[in-house]
Amino acid sequence: MSDFKLIALAVIAVLLAGCARDTIPDPEPTDTTYGGDAGASTSGMDGDDPYGGERYGEDDPSAGELAMVIHFEFDSSEVRPQDQDVVVRHAMQLGENPGMRVRLEGHADERGSREYNIGLGERRAQAVRRMLMIQGVSASQVSTVSFGEERPVAFGSSEGDYAQNRRVEFKYPN
């Protein structure tokens, strides 16, 4: 009888050891087009953009005043009517330059869990991506990444600060 208990205990131990753990890994922002080291550099940061990258139109005077950020309402991934023209202008730039690529970076304010805000930032970036593609931009020209609440531009706790952090940024690689 003790051999049976020992065998049963060993089988249970093996089964428990083989069970997958239900841990959720910390999501890392991944770039779906440019690979894992997209724009990574150890050369330091310039004073204007703490996250690196070049703003569109800095070296191209023909680009004009093209807004690089659109904002969203609280807990929404719907592009606001006043920002739709900005998306259309980006679509025109991309349509005229088929070799140009853009990365859409989705952001959220600090309200909500980290996981929820990563998902909300992704939904926002995907909404802008869909609008660009409806305007004729190739899917290969657009990638998305979500930073959720991890990269705020305003660090306060007022509604104005939250509104600044609910955004999608257009990033054109160097």
Buried (B, 14 or more C-beta within 10 A) or exposed (E): EEEEEEEEEEEEEEEEEEEEEEEEEEEEBEBEBBEEEBBEEEEEEEEEEEEBBBBBBEEEEEBEEBEBBBBBEEEEBEBEEEBEEBBBBBBBBBBEEEEBBBBBBBBBBBBBEBEBBBBBBBBBBBBBBEBBBEBEBEEEBBBBBBBBBBBBEEEEEEEEBBBBBBBBBBBBBE
